Amino acid sequence: MKKWLFVFGMISILLFSCTDSLDFDQADDAEFLTQNKLSIVHFTLKGIDFTEYQDLEVVSAKDSTRFDVFEQEFVQKHLVKLDLQFTINNRFNYNTLVNIFFKNDAGERIYQVGPLLAPSGKEEMFIHTIEDEGIDALKDSREIVIELTSQKDSDDFTEDMFLHFESSGIFHLNIH
């Protein structure tokens, strides 16, 4: 029993003697930078889906989705930077231009990424960093639109052609 009292007494002395010079008010000024990765949009377009458009010289596809991450108060308050990452695997026989639009509740384009060139037969990765005024604009966005445009030449679309698109965002948050 005396052993435990002695150990408890020594730990207490160490704890209290170590905290004498600490200023706990400094914790109010502490900042924590954190990074969180979030998948945004991904899809695969197949050449077979475009066979009815064989006679067109320019082929485009567009899709939109609700993007409500910026509606969260925590993100509104702490987001300081966003790194958007896009991976595009273009197995069409045509170069493809990719535009990404962020729209507000009124449907107005408030931020654009692109056009990004996805070369025929290649997989490319793109990183787009948004800070300062761009972040302020994004905080008003509620929808993301992906628009793809290919300028066809003589080759027709076939079953083995595809375009795979993946996107994610690394959200940099400053919590204080």
OpenMM code with the backbone's topology and positions (N, CA, C; nanometers):
from openmm import Vec3, app, unit

residues = "MET LYS LYS TRP LEU PHE VAL PHE GLY MET ILE SER ILE LEU LEU PHE SER CYS THR ASP SER LEU ASP PHE ASP GLN ALA ASP ASP ALA GLU PHE LEU THR GLN ASN LYS LEU SER ILE VAL HIS PHE THR LEU LYS GLY ILE ASP PHE THR GLU TYR GLN ASP LEU GLU VAL VAL SER ALA LYS ASP SER THR ARG PHE ASP VAL PHE GLU GLN GLU PHE VAL GLN LYS HIS LEU VAL LYS LEU ASP LEU GLN PHE THR ILE ASN ASN ARG PHE ASN TYR ASN THR LEU VAL ASN ILE PHE PHE LYS ASN ASP ALA GLY GLU ARG ILE TYR GLN VAL GLY PRO LEU LEU ALA PRO SER GLY LYS GLU GLU MET PHE ILE HIS THR ILE GLU ASP GLU GLY ILE ASP ALA LEU LYS ASP SER ARG GLU ILE VAL ILE GLU LEU THR SER GLN LYS ASP SER ASP ASP PHE THR GLU ASP MET PHE LEU HIS PHE GLU SER SER GLY ILE PHE HIS LEU ASN ILE HIS".split()
positions = [
    Vec3(0.0817, -0.1186, 0.0000),
    Vec3(0.0000, 0.0000, 0.0000),
    Vec3(0.0865, 0.1256, 0.0000),
    Vec3(0.1945, 0.1226, 0.0781),
    Vec3(0.2844, 0.2376, 0.0834),
    Vec3(0.3485, 0.2616, -0.0532),
    Vec3(0.3743, 0.1496, -0.1224),
    Vec3(0.4341, 0.1596, -0.2543),
    Vec3(0.3423, 0.2396, -0.3483),
    Vec3(0.2126, 0.2099, -0.3454),
    Vec3(0.1170, 0.2761, -0.4322),
    Vec3(0.1034, 0.4239, -0.3964),
    Vec3(0.1047, 0.4544, -0.2687),
    Vec3(0.0975, 0.5946, -0.2267),
    Vec3(0.2206, 0.6717, -0.2733),
    Vec3(0.3351, 0.6066, -0.2620),
    Vec3(0.4591, 0.6691, -0.3054),
    Vec3(0.4542, 0.6955, -0.4571),
    Vec3(0.4117, 0.5960, -0.5374),
    Vec3(0.4037, 0.6099, -0.6835),
    Vec3(0.3028, 0.7184, -0.7188),
    Vec3(0.1865, 0.7173, -0.6542),
    Vec3(0.0841, 0.8179, -0.6792),
    Vec3(0.1362, 0.9579, -0.6441),
    Vec3(0.2068, 0.9686, -0.5352),
    Vec3(0.2635, 1.0966, -0.4922),
    Vec3(0.3663, 1.1482, -0.5914),
    Vec3(0.4523, 1.0598, -0.6414),
    Vec3(0.5550, 1.1005, -0.7384),
    Vec3(0.4913, 1.1454, -0.8697),
    Vec3(0.3909, 1.0726, -0.9157),
    Vec3(0.3221, 1.1103, -1.0402),
    Vec3(0.2550, 1.2456, -1.0233),
    Vec3(0.1931, 1.2683, -0.9065),
    Vec3(0.1269, 1.3962, -0.8804),
    Vec3(0.2281, 1.5103, -0.8801),
    Vec3(0.3409, 1.4897, -0.8175),
    Vec3(0.4444, 1.5936, -0.8125),
    Vec3(0.4934, 1.6243, -0.9536),
    Vec3(0.5167, 1.5210, -1.0325),
    Vec3(0.5633, 1.5413, -1.1696),
    Vec3(0.4596, 1.6156, -1.2532),
    Vec3(0.3354, 1.5778, -1.2410),
    Vec3(0.2309, 1.6420, -1.3191),
    Vec3(0.2165, 1.7893, -1.2828),
    Vec3(0.2112, 1.8171, -1.1539),
    Vec3(0.1908, 1.9554, -1.1125),
    Vec3(0.3135, 2.0415, -1.1355),
    Vec3(0.4313, 1.9849, -1.1227),
    Vec3(0.5514, 2.0648, -1.1463),
    Vec3(0.5702, 2.0905, -1.2952),
    Vec3(0.5221, 2.0010, -1.3811),
    Vec3(0.5354, 2.0195, -1.5259),
    Vec3(0.4332, 2.1179, -1.5799),
    Vec3(0.3241, 2.1369, -1.5128),
    Vec3(0.2188, 2.2239, -1.5651),
    Vec3(0.2278, 2.3659, -1.5111),
    Vec3(0.3183, 2.3919, -1.4187),
    Vec3(0.3299, 2.5263, -1.3619),
    Vec3(0.3552, 2.6320, -1.4688),
    Vec3(0.4407, 2.6020, -1.5643),
    Vec3(0.4808, 2.7040, -1.6606),
    Vec3(0.3988, 2.6996, -1.7892),
    Vec3(0.2992, 2.6142, -1.7984),
    Vec3(0.2172, 2.6069, -1.9194),
    Vec3(0.1126, 2.7163, -1.9195),
    Vec3(0.0913, 2.7744, -2.0343),
    Vec3(-0.0106, 2.8770, -2.0519),
    Vec3(-0.1249, 2.8155, -2.1321),
    Vec3(-0.2319, 2.7756, -2.0647),
    Vec3(-0.3426, 2.7084, -2.1310),
    Vec3(-0.4237, 2.8031, -2.2185),
    Vec3(-0.4061, 2.9334, -2.2034),
    Vec3(-0.4754, 3.0287, -2.2891),
    Vec3(-0.4249, 3.0229, -2.4331),
    Vec3(-0.3053, 2.9669, -2.4544),
    Vec3(-0.2516, 2.9529, -2.5893),
    Vec3(-0.3366, 2.8585, -2.6732),
    Vec3(-0.4093, 2.7705, -2.6119),
    Vec3(-0.4937, 2.6754, -2.6853),
    Vec3(-0.6023, 2.7479, -2.7642),
    Vec3(-0.6415, 2.8672, -2.7190),
    Vec3(-0.7425, 2.9439, -2.7915),
    Vec3(-0.6938, 2.9855, -2.9296),
    Vec3(-0.5633, 3.0026, -2.9470),
    Vec3(-0.5060, 3.0469, -3.0734),
    Vec3(-0.4587, 2.9314, -3.1609),
    Vec3(-0.4799, 2.8084, -3.1179),
    Vec3(-0.4317, 2.6923, -3.1922),
    Vec3(-0.5085, 2.6772, -3.3232),
    Vec3(-0.4362, 2.6369, -3.4277),
    Vec3(-0.4957, 2.6087, -3.5578),
    Vec3(-0.4556, 2.4689, -3.5999),
    Vec3(-0.5491, 2.3989, -3.6609),
    Vec3(-0.5231, 2.2634, -3.7089),
    Vec3(-0.5586, 2.2590, -3.8566),
    Vec3(-0.4617, 2.2235, -3.9390),
    Vec3(-0.4858, 2.2069, -4.0815),
    Vec3(-0.5082, 2.0590, -4.1075),
    Vec3(-0.6166, 2.0281, -4.1746),
    Vec3(-0.6489, 1.8897, -4.2034),
    Vec3(-0.6853, 1.8759, -4.3506),
    Vec3(-0.6613, 1.7578, -4.4060),
    Vec3(-0.6955, 1.7285, -4.5445),
    Vec3(-0.7891, 1.6087, -4.5464),
    Vec3(-0.8982, 1.6220, -4.6207),
    Vec3(-0.9964, 1.5148, -4.6316),
    Vec3(-1.0264, 1.4912, -4.7782),
    Vec3(-1.0151, 1.3661, -4.8220),
    Vec3(-1.0400, 1.3326, -4.9618),
    Vec3(-1.1820, 1.2801, -4.9768),
    Vec3(-1.2499, 1.3304, -5.0795),
    Vec3(-1.3886, 1.2945, -5.1045),
    Vec3(-1.4055, 1.2643, -5.2529),
    Vec3(-1.4618, 1.1484, -5.2838),
    Vec3(-1.4933, 1.1151, -5.4221),
    Vec3(-1.6070, 1.2054, -5.4672),
    Vec3(-1.5978, 1.2571, -5.5894),
    Vec3(-1.7001, 1.3509, -5.6357),
    Vec3(-1.7893, 1.2862, -5.7419),
    Vec3(-1.7365, 1.2637, -5.8607),
    Vec3(-1.8149, 1.2076, -5.9701),
    Vec3(-1.7305, 1.1033, -6.0416),
    Vec3(-1.7936, 0.9937, -6.0816),
    Vec3(-1.7256, 0.8957, -6.1669),
    Vec3(-1.8286, 0.8288, -6.2564),
    Vec3(-1.7878, 0.8009, -6.3799),
    Vec3(-1.8771, 0.7354, -6.4752),
    Vec3(-1.7941, 0.6773, -6.5890),
    Vec3(-1.8565, 0.5906, -6.6669),
    Vec3(-1.7954, 0.5344, -6.7867),
    Vec3(-1.8942, 0.5492, -6.9018),
    Vec3(-1.8475, 0.6102, -7.0098),
    Vec3(-1.9255, 0.6184, -7.1328),
    Vec3(-1.8741, 0.5102, -7.2261),
    Vec3(-1.9640, 0.4398, -7.2897),
    Vec3(-1.9251, 0.3321, -7.3813),
    Vec3(-1.9532, 0.3742, -7.5245),
    Vec3(-1.8641, 0.3349, -7.6143),
    Vec3(-1.8802, 0.3677, -7.7554),
    Vec3(-2.0120, 0.3202, -7.8119),
    Vec3(-2.0602, 0.2076, -7.7637),
    Vec3(-2.1867, 0.1516, -7.8126),
    Vec3(-2.3037, 0.2473, -7.7882),
    Vec3(-2.2913, 0.3322, -7.6857),
    Vec3(-2.3968, 0.4289, -7.6545),
    Vec3(-2.4048, 0.5412, -7.7573),
    Vec3(-2.3015, 0.5547, -7.8416),
    Vec3(-2.2962, 0.6643, -7.9377),
    Vec3(-2.3141, 0.6180, -8.0822),
    Vec3(-2.3437, 0.4906, -8.1040),
    Vec3(-2.3527, 0.4402, -8.2412),
    Vec3(-2.4629, 0.5082, -8.3221),
    Vec3(-2.5669, 0.5570, -8.2566),
    Vec3(-2.6730, 0.6258, -8.3306),
    Vec3(-2.6295, 0.7648, -8.3773),
    Vec3(-2.5133, 0.8109, -8.3290),
    Vec3(-2.4624, 0.9432, -8.3664),
    Vec3(-2.3445, 0.9338, -8.4630),
    Vec3(-2.3327, 0.8222, -8.5340),
    Vec3(-2.2177, 0.7998, -8.6219),
    Vec3(-2.2047, 0.9079, -8.7289),
    Vec3(-2.3158, 0.9665, -8.7706),
    Vec3(-2.3109, 1.0641, -8.8794),
    Vec3(-2.2776, 1.2058, -8.8317),
    Vec3(-2.2694, 1.2269, -8.7022),
    Vec3(-2.2369, 1.3597, -8.6493),
    Vec3(-2.0858, 1.3806, -8.6444),
    Vec3(-2.0438, 1.5022, -8.6723),
    Vec3(-1.9011, 1.5338, -8.6680),
    Vec3(-1.8547, 1.5665, -8.5256),
    Vec3(-1.9412, 1.6320, -8.4496),
    Vec3(-1.9105, 1.6656, -8.3106),
    Vec3(-2.0116, 1.5923, -8.2217),
    Vec3(-1.9592, 1.5173, -8.1265),
    Vec3(-2.0443, 1.4421, -8.0355),
    Vec3(-2.0184, 1.4944, -7.8947),
    Vec3(-2.1257, 1.5195, -7.8194),
    Vec3(-2.1070, 1.5671, -7.6822),
    Vec3(-2.2015, 1.4938, -7.5887),
    Vec3(-2.1589, 1.4872, -7.4655),
    Vec3(-2.2395, 1.4277, -7.3593),
    Vec3(-2.2273, 1.5184, -7.2381),
    Vec3(-2.3371, 1.5319, -7.1654),
    Vec3(-2.3359, 1.6196, -7.0485),
    Vec3(-2.4211, 1.5553, -6.9404),
    Vec3(-2.3728, 1.5658, -6.8169),
    Vec3(-2.4502, 1.5164, -6.7037),
    Vec3(-2.4259, 1.6085, -6.5857),
    Vec3(-2.5240, 1.6158, -6.4978),
    Vec3(-2.5093, 1.6995, -6.3788),
    Vec3(-2.5573, 1.6227, -6.2570),
    Vec3(-2.5085, 1.6648, -6.1446),
    Vec3(-2.5504, 1.6035, -6.0188),
    Vec3(-2.5520, 1.7098, -5.9096),
    Vec3(-2.6383, 1.6895, -5.8146),
    Vec3(-2.6444, 1.7789, -5.6977),
    Vec3(-2.5146, 1.7625, -5.6205),
    Vec3(-2.4562, 1.8719, -5.5794),
    Vec3(-2.3286, 1.8700, -5.5079),
    Vec3(-2.3444, 1.9579, -5.3854),
    Vec3(-2.3906, 1.8988, -5.2759),
    Vec3(-2.4292, 1.9774, -5.1591),
    Vec3(-2.3254, 1.9838, -5.0482),
    Vec3(-2.2027, 1.9431, -5.0755),
    Vec3(-2.1006, 1.9442, -4.9706),
    Vec3(-2.0759, 2.0865, -4.9187),
    Vec3(-2.0944, 2.1860, -5.0058),
    Vec3(-2.0692, 2.3244, -4.9641),
    Vec3(-2.1837, 2.3838, -4.8825),
    Vec3(-2.2938, 2.3115, -4.8700),
    Vec3(-2.4048, 2.3578, -4.7871),
    Vec3(-2.3767, 2.3371, -4.6384),
    Vec3(-2.2809, 2.2526, -4.6070),
    Vec3(-2.2501, 2.2233, -4.4672),
    Vec3(-2.1786, 2.3422, -4.4036),
    Vec3(-2.2290, 2.3838, -4.2893),
    Vec3(-2.1735, 2.5001, -4.2189),
    Vec3(-2.0252, 2.4801, -4.1854),
    Vec3(-1.9889, 2.3583, -4.1479),
    Vec3(-1.8495, 2.3303, -4.1120),
    Vec3(-1.7572, 2.3570, -4.2317),
    Vec3(-1.7964, 2.3122, -4.3489),
    Vec3(-1.7160, 2.3343, -4.4699),
    Vec3(-1.7155, 2.4829, -4.5042),
    Vec3(-1.8294, 2.5485, -4.4961),
    Vec3(-1.8380, 2.6920, -4.5244),
    Vec3(-1.7389, 2.7713, -4.4380),
    Vec3(-1.7294, 2.7327, -4.3135),
    Vec3(-1.6484, 2.8081, -4.2171),
    Vec3(-1.4983, 2.7780, -4.2261),
    Vec3(-1.4632, 2.6542, -4.2586),
    Vec3(-1.3229, 2.6136, -4.2444),
    Vec3(-1.2491, 2.5823, -4.3742),
    Vec3(-1.3160, 2.5735, -4.4882),
    Vec3(-1.2479, 2.5386, -4.6126),
    Vec3(-1.1587, 2.6527, -4.6595),
    Vec3(-1.0296, 2.6232, -4.6827),
    Vec3(-0.9349, 2.7250, -4.7274),
    Vec3(-0.8739, 2.6923, -4.8638),
    Vec3(-0.8828, 2.5668, -4.9055),
    Vec3(-0.8219, 2.5264, -5.0322),
    Vec3(-0.8857, 2.3950, -5.0762),
    Vec3(-0.8953, 2.3761, -5.2076),
    Vec3(-0.9500, 2.2522, -5.2626),
    Vec3(-0.8642, 2.2094, -5.3800),
    Vec3(-0.8145, 2.0872, -5.3750),
    Vec3(-0.7422, 2.0282, -5.4877),
    Vec3(-0.8362, 1.9302, -5.5558),
    Vec3(-0.8780, 1.9629, -5.6775),
    Vec3(-0.9622, 1.8727, -5.7549),
    Vec3(-0.8718, 1.7831, -5.8381),
    Vec3(-0.8972, 1.6534, -5.8339),
    Vec3(-0.8190, 1.5566, -5.9105),
    Vec3(-0.9124, 1.4866, -6.0086),
    Vec3(-0.8711, 1.4827, -6.1337),
    Vec3(-0.9490, 1.4181, -6.2384),
    Vec3(-0.8614, 1.3151, -6.3068),
    Vec3(-0.9130, 1.1948, -6.3219),
    Vec3(-0.8463, 1.0918, -6.4004),
    Vec3(-0.9408, 1.0562, -6.5143),
    Vec3(-0.8888, 1.0696, -6.6373),
    Vec3(-0.9702, 1.0436, -6.7556),
    Vec3(-0.8981, 0.9407, -6.8413),
    Vec3(-0.9616, 0.8268, -6.8600),
    Vec3(-0.9082, 0.7205, -6.9442),
    Vec3(-0.9910, 0.7215, -7.0731),
    Vec3(-0.9352, 0.7807, -7.1791),
    Vec3(-1.0070, 0.8006, -7.3045),
    Vec3(-0.9676, 0.6928, -7.4050),
    Vec3(-1.0534, 0.5951, -7.4239),
    Vec3(-1.0293, 0.4873, -7.5203),
    Vec3(-1.1161, 0.5041, -7.6450),
    Vec3(-1.1686, 0.6266, -7.6635),
    Vec3(-1.2313, 0.6593, -7.7908),
    Vec3(-1.1191, 0.6857, -7.8908),
    Vec3(-1.1502, 0.6849, -8.0187),
    Vec3(-1.0512, 0.7154, -8.1220),
    Vec3(-1.0397, 0.8655, -8.1456),
    Vec3(-1.0942, 0.9447, -8.0560),
    Vec3(-1.0999, 1.0887, -8.0730),
    Vec3(-1.0539, 1.1589, -7.9448),
    Vec3(-0.9792, 1.2669, -7.9628),
    Vec3(-0.9498, 1.3515, -7.8479),
    Vec3(-1.0816, 1.4056, -7.7934),
    Vec3(-1.0879, 1.4212, -7.6630),
    Vec3(-1.2108, 1.4677, -7.5999),
    Vec3(-1.1794, 1.5854, -7.5087),
    Vec3(-1.2596, 1.6891, -7.5185),
    Vec3(-1.2487, 1.8035, -7.4279),
    Vec3(-1.3465, 1.7840, -7.3136),
    Vec3(-1.2986, 1.8119, -7.1920),
    Vec3(-1.3802, 1.7963, -7.0720),
    Vec3(-1.3894, 1.9322, -7.0027),
    Vec3(-1.5116, 1.9757, -6.9764),
    Vec3(-1.5369, 2.0965, -6.8986),
    Vec3(-1.6161, 2.0584, -6.7745),
    Vec3(-1.5791, 2.1167, -6.6624),
    Vec3(-1.6497, 2.0943, -6.5371),
    Vec3(-1.7015, 2.2307, -6.4908),
    Vec3(-1.8318, 2.2381, -6.4690),
    Vec3(-1.8940, 2.3626, -6.4248),
    Vec3(-1.9564, 2.3426, -6.2874),
    Vec3(-1.9396, 2.4417, -6.2025),
    Vec3(-2.0086, 2.4459, -6.0739),
    Vec3(-2.1159, 2.5536, -6.0868),
    Vec3(-2.2387, 2.5175, -6.0475),
    Vec3(-2.3507, 2.6102, -6.0598),
    Vec3(-2.4133, 2.6380, -5.9233),
    Vec3(-2.4711, 2.7572, -5.9107),
    Vec3(-2.5420, 2.7925, -5.7868),
    Vec3(-2.6873, 2.7462, -5.7950),
    Vec3(-2.7673, 2.7789, -5.6943),
    Vec3(-2.9085, 2.7382, -5.6902),
    Vec3(-2.9887, 2.7932, -5.8073),
    Vec3(-2.9474, 2.9071, -5.8608),
    Vec3(-3.0184, 2.9682, -5.9734),
    Vec3(-2.9767, 2.9067, -6.1070),
    Vec3(-2.8840, 2.8109, -6.1046),
    Vec3(-2.8385, 2.7468, -6.2279),
    Vec3(-2.7305, 2.8232, -6.3012),
    Vec3(-2.6771, 2.9269, -6.2381),
    Vec3(-2.5722, 3.0078, -6.3005),
    Vec3(-2.4359, 2.9435, -6.2776),
    Vec3(-2.3526, 2.9457, -6.3813),
    Vec3(-2.2154, 2.8957, -6.3679),
    Vec3(-2.1353, 2.9936, -6.2837),
    Vec3(-2.0791, 2.9425, -6.1739),
    Vec3(-2.0020, 3.0310, -6.0867),
    Vec3(-1.8540, 2.9946, -6.0847),
    Vec3(-1.8210, 2.8759, -6.1363),
    Vec3(-1.6798, 2.8367, -6.1437),
    Vec3(-1.6654, 2.7308, -6.2523),
    Vec3(-1.5562, 2.7395, -6.3285),
    Vec3(-1.5320, 2.6433, -6.4358),
    Vec3(-1.3909, 2.5882, -6.4252),
    Vec3(-1.3787, 2.4584, -6.4504),
    Vec3(-1.2496, 2.3926, -6.4643),
    Vec3(-1.2460, 2.3387, -6.6062),
    Vec3(-1.1445, 2.3758, -6.6798),
    Vec3(-1.1299, 2.3260, -6.8154),
    Vec3(-1.1429, 2.4376, -6.9164),
    Vec3(-1.1313, 2.4000, -7.0411),
    Vec3(-1.1379, 2.2630, -7.0893),
    Vec3(-1.0083, 2.1861, -7.0651),
    Vec3(-1.0266, 2.0604, -7.0291),
    Vec3(-0.9155, 1.9672, -7.0140),
    Vec3(-0.9126, 1.8790, -7.1383),
    Vec3(-0.7954, 1.8557, -7.1927),
    Vec3(-0.7832, 1.7711, -7.3109),
    Vec3(-0.7531, 1.6283, -7.2683),
    Vec3(-0.8438, 1.5378, -7.3031),
    Vec3(-0.8237, 1.3948, -7.2788),
    Vec3(-0.7837, 1.3323, -7.4128),
    Vec3(-0.6531, 1.3094, -7.4338),
    Vec3(-0.6068, 1.2588, -7.5629),
    Vec3(-0.6589, 1.1184, -7.5924),
    Vec3(-0.6807, 1.0941, -7.7178),
    Vec3(-0.7290, 0.9641, -7.7636),
    Vec3(-0.6333, 0.8523, -7.7225),
    Vec3(-0.6905, 0.7443, -7.6674),
    Vec3(-0.6125, 0.6250, -7.6348),
    Vec3(-0.5238, 0.6371, -7.5122),
    Vec3(-0.5431, 0.7395, -7.4315),
    Vec3(-0.4559, 0.7606, -7.3154),
    Vec3(-0.5351, 0.7807, -7.1871),
    Vec3(-0.4654, 0.7575, -7.0767),
    Vec3(-0.5186, 0.7908, -6.9452),
    Vec3(-0.4379, 0.9076, -6.8920),
    Vec3(-0.5052, 1.0121, -6.8523),
    Vec3(-0.4405, 1.1330, -6.8021),
    Vec3(-0.4969, 1.1686, -6.6655),
    Vec3(-0.4111, 1.2281, -6.5819),
    Vec3(-0.4552, 1.2785, -6.4521),
    Vec3(-0.4326, 1.4289, -6.4496),
    Vec3(-0.5317, 1.5003, -6.4006),
    Vec3(-0.5259, 1.6448, -6.3914),
    Vec3(-0.5500, 1.6850, -6.2461),
    Vec3(-0.4792, 1.7887, -6.2016),
    Vec3(-0.5022, 1.8452, -6.0684),
    Vec3(-0.5288, 1.9937, -6.0858),
    Vec3(-0.6357, 2.0397, -6.0266),
    Vec3(-0.6730, 2.1803, -6.0333),
    Vec3(-0.6898, 2.2310, -5.8894),
    Vec3(-0.6093, 2.3283, -5.8508),
    Vec3(-0.6132, 2.3827, -5.7152),
    Vec3(-0.6968, 2.5103, -5.7123),
    Vec3(-0.7835, 2.5179, -5.6123),
    Vec3(-0.8707, 2.6342, -5.5967),
    Vec3(-0.8453, 2.6945, -5.4588),
    Vec3(-0.8176, 2.8240, -5.4568),
    Vec3(-0.7956, 2.8965, -5.3312),
    Vec3(-0.8633, 3.0334, -5.3405),
    Vec3(-0.8600, 3.1060, -5.2327),
    Vec3(-0.9018, 3.2453, -5.2240),
    Vec3(-1.0398, 3.2714, -5.2851),
    Vec3(-1.0483, 3.3585, -5.3910),
    Vec3(-1.1774, 3.3950, -5.4490),
    Vec3(-1.2492, 3.2737, -5.5068),
    Vec3(-1.1730, 3.1796, -5.5602),
    Vec3(-1.2331, 3.0579, -5.6149),
    Vec3(-1.3076, 2.9784, -5.5089),
    Vec3(-1.2480, 2.9704, -5.3901),
    Vec3(-1.3136, 2.8998, -5.2790),
    Vec3(-1.4426, 2.9712, -5.2409),
    Vec3(-1.4377, 3.1028, -5.2362),
    Vec3(-1.5582, 3.1792, -5.2027),
    Vec3(-1.6691, 3.1536, -5.3038),
    Vec3(-1.6346, 3.1456, -5.4323),
    Vec3(-1.7346, 3.1165, -5.5353),
    Vec3(-1.7892, 2.9749, -5.5190),
    Vec3(-1.7013, 2.8784, -5.4950),
    Vec3(-1.7447, 2.7395, -5.4809),
    Vec3(-1.8413, 2.7200, -5.3648),
    Vec3(-1.8246, 2.7971, -5.2599),
    Vec3(-1.9114, 2.7820, -5.1435),
    Vec3(-2.0575, 2.8111, -5.1758),
    Vec3(-2.0828, 2.8771, -5.2894),
    Vec3(-2.2199, 2.9039, -5.3328),
    Vec3(-2.2708, 2.7991, -5.4312),
    Vec3(-2.1868, 2.7010, -5.4673),
    Vec3(-2.2295, 2.6031, -5.5683),
    Vec3(-2.3129, 2.4916, -5.5064),
    Vec3(-2.4070, 2.4424, -5.5872),
    Vec3(-2.4970, 2.3358, -5.5430),
    Vec3(-2.5079, 2.2236, -5.6460),
    Vec3(-2.4432, 2.2435, -5.7614),
    Vec3(-2.4530, 2.1452, -5.8692),
    Vec3(-2.3201, 2.1411, -5.9434),
    Vec3(-2.2828, 2.0215, -5.9884),
    Vec3(-2.1632, 2.0065, -6.0708),
    Vec3(-2.2068, 1.9458, -6.2041),
    Vec3(-2.1547, 2.0029, -6.3124),
    Vec3(-2.1884, 1.9588, -6.4471),
    Vec3(-2.0598, 1.9158, -6.5170),
    Vec3(-2.0633, 1.7971, -6.5771),
    Vec3(-1.9506, 1.7465, -6.6547),
    Vec3(-1.9955, 1.7456, -6.8005),
    Vec3(-1.9158, 1.8089, -6.8859),
    Vec3(-1.9495, 1.8163, -7.0278),
    Vec3(-1.8316, 1.7641, -7.1086),
    Vec3(-1.8582, 1.6671, -7.1957),
    Vec3(-1.7556, 1.6062, -7.2804),
    Vec3(-1.7874, 1.6353, -7.4261),
    Vec3(-1.6860, 1.6716, -7.5040),
    Vec3(-1.7052, 1.6988, -7.6457),
    Vec3(-1.5929, 1.6329, -7.7242),
    Vec3(-1.6318, 1.5542, -7.8268),
    Vec3(-1.5341, 1.4888, -7.9145),
    Vec3(-1.5575, 1.5340, -8.0574),
    Vec3(-1.4485, 1.5662, -8.1251),
    Vec3(-1.4536, 1.6009, -8.2670),
    Vec3(-1.4206, 1.4730, -8.3434),
    Vec3(-1.5224, 1.4138, -8.4062),
    Vec3(-1.5029, 1.2886, -8.4792),
    Vec3(-1.4317, 1.3132, -8.6108),
    Vec3(-1.3564, 1.2113, -8.6520),
    Vec3(-1.3045, 1.2153, -8.7885),
    Vec3(-1.3721, 1.1020, -8.8656),
    Vec3(-1.3001, 1.0123, -8.9259),
    Vec3(-1.3628, 0.9108, -9.0100),
    Vec3(-1.4032, 0.7830, -8.9362),
    Vec3(-1.3461, 0.7553, -8.8207),
    Vec3(-1.3768, 0.6301, -8.7510),
    Vec3(-1.5123, 0.6351, -8.6829),
    Vec3(-1.5817, 0.5228, -8.6871),
    Vec3(-1.7086, 0.5103, -8.6176),
    Vec3(-1.6852, 0.4644, -8.4743),
    Vec3(-1.7829, 0.4894, -8.3878),
    Vec3(-1.7784, 0.4371, -8.2520),
    Vec3(-1.7969, 0.2856, -8.2570),
    Vec3(-1.7252, 0.2157, -8.1703),
    Vec3(-1.7358, 0.0697, -8.1640),
    Vec3(-1.7597, 0.0251, -8.0205),
    Vec3(-1.7919, -0.1034, -8.0049),
    Vec3(-1.8220, -0.1594, -7.8731),
    Vec3(-1.7050, -0.1526, -7.7754),
    Vec3(-1.5830, -0.1647, -7.8248),
    Vec3(-1.4678, -0.1699, -7.7349),
    Vec3(-1.4176, -0.0318, -7.6922),
    Vec3(-1.4762, 0.0732, -7.7440),
    Vec3(-1.4373, 0.2090, -7.7046),
    Vec3(-1.5077, 0.2485, -7.5748),
    Vec3(-1.4389, 0.3279, -7.4934),
    Vec3(-1.5003, 0.3815, -7.3720),
    Vec3(-1.4224, 0.5037, -7.3252),
    Vec3(-1.4847, 0.5796, -7.2398),
    Vec3(-1.4192, 0.6894, -7.1708),
    Vec3(-1.4584, 0.6771, -7.0244),
    Vec3(-1.3579, 0.6620, -6.9383),
    Vec3(-1.3828, 0.6500, -6.7943),
    Vec3(-1.3355, 0.7786, -6.7269),
    Vec3(-1.4220, 0.8359, -6.6436),
    Vec3(-1.3945, 0.9625, -6.5754),
    Vec3(-1.4097, 0.9417, -6.4251),
    Vec3(-1.3082, 0.9823, -6.3502),
    Vec3(-1.3142, 0.9792, -6.2035),
    Vec3(-1.2688, 1.1148, -6.1509),
    Vec3(-1.3361, 1.1608, -6.0479),
    Vec3(-1.2934, 1.2862, -5.9857),
    Vec3(-1.3030, 1.2749, -5.8344),
    Vec3(-1.2143, 1.3464, -5.7695),
    Vec3(-1.2168, 1.3538, -5.6237),
    Vec3(-1.1639, 1.4905, -5.5832),
    Vec3(-1.1906, 1.5255, -5.4599),
    Vec3(-1.1435, 1.6526, -5.4078),
    Vec3(-1.0721, 1.6328, -5.2755),
    Vec3(-0.9605, 1.7001, -5.2611),
    Vec3(-0.8911, 1.7027, -5.1324),
    Vec3(-0.9249, 1.8375, -5.0700),
    Vec3(-1.0044, 1.8307, -4.9646),
    Vec3(-1.0523, 1.9504, -4.8962),
    Vec3(-0.9544, 1.9863, -4.7857),
    Vec3(-0.8961, 2.1052, -4.7935),
    Vec3(-0.8033, 2.1542, -4.6919),
    Vec3(-0.8826, 2.2441, -4.5970),
    Vec3(-0.8899, 2.2016, -4.4723),
    Vec3(-0.9679, 2.2740, -4.3732),
    Vec3(-0.8756, 2.3310, -4.2657),
    Vec3(-0.9006, 2.4540, -4.2278),
    Vec3(-0.8258, 2.5191, -4.1211),
    Vec3(-0.9201, 2.5344, -4.0033),
    Vec3(-0.8969, 2.4537, -3.9005),
    Vec3(-0.9850, 2.4521, -3.7845),
    Vec3(-0.9144, 2.5252, -3.6700),
    Vec3(-0.9776, 2.6278, -3.6195),
    Vec3(-0.9190, 2.7052, -3.5084),
    Vec3(-1.0243, 2.7403, -3.4076),
] * unit.nanometer
topology = app.Topology()
chain = topology.addChain("A")
for resn in residues:
    res = topology.addResidue(resn, chain)
    for name in ("N", "CA", "C"):
        topology.addAtom(name, app.Element.getBySymbol(name[0]), res)
